[in-house]
Amino acid sequence: MLFALYGILLIGGMWLVGISFASPILPGLVFIGGVLCIVAAVAVPIAAQRLERDPNEHARR
């Protein structure tokens, strides 16, 4: 399930970054959205690994 989410975010972010150069409306905003999608795609496996390793870690803080 997370692999599908990772793939959608990564490919979608790459598509947004690519299409931003041809976008007539707010290309900078489209580019930033694409970069944020790519960052979220990288953050999903990292966050999932931390939660899988110790799910109660956040309760101790």
C-alpha positions in Angstrom: 0.0 0.0 0.0 2.7 2.5 0.9 4.7 1.5 -2.2 1.7 2.6 -4.3 1.4 5.9 -2.4 5.2 6.5 -2.8 5.0 5.8 -6.6 2.0 8.0 -7.1 3.6 10.9 -5.2 7.0 10.5 -6.9 5.7 10.1 -10.5 3.1 12.9 -9.9 5.7 15.2 -8.5 8.0 14.6 -11.4 5.1 15.2 -13.8 4.3 18.5 -12.1 7.9 19.7 -12.2 8.0 18.8 -15.9 4.7 20.4 -16.8 5.5 23.6 -14.9 7.8 24.8 -17.6 4.9 24.8 -20.1 2.2 26.0 -17.7 0.8 29.4 -18.7 -0.7 30.0 -15.2 1.5 30.2 -12.2 4.4 28.0 -13.3 6.3 28.7 -10.1 3.5 27.5 -8.0 3.1 24.3 -10.1 6.9 23.7 -9.7 6.8 24.2 -6.0 3.9 21.8 -5.8 5.8 19.2 -7.7 8.9 19.6 -5.5 6.7 19.2 -2.4 5.1 16.0 -3.8 8.6 14.6 -4.4 9.6 15.5 -0.8 6.5 13.9 0.5 7.3 10.7 -1.5 10.7 10.5 0.2 9.2 11.3 3.6 6.6 8.5 3.5 9.0 5.5 3.7 11.1 7.2 6.4 8.1 8.0 8.5 6.7 4.5 8.0 10.0 2.9 9.1 10.1 5.0 12.2 6.5 4.1 13.2 7.1 0.4 12.4 10.3 0.3 14.5 8.7 1.9 17.6 5.1 2.9 17.4 4.9 4.3 21.0 8.0 6.5 20.6 6.0 9.7 20.2 4.1 8.9 23.5 7.3 9.2 25.6 8.0 12.7 24.5 
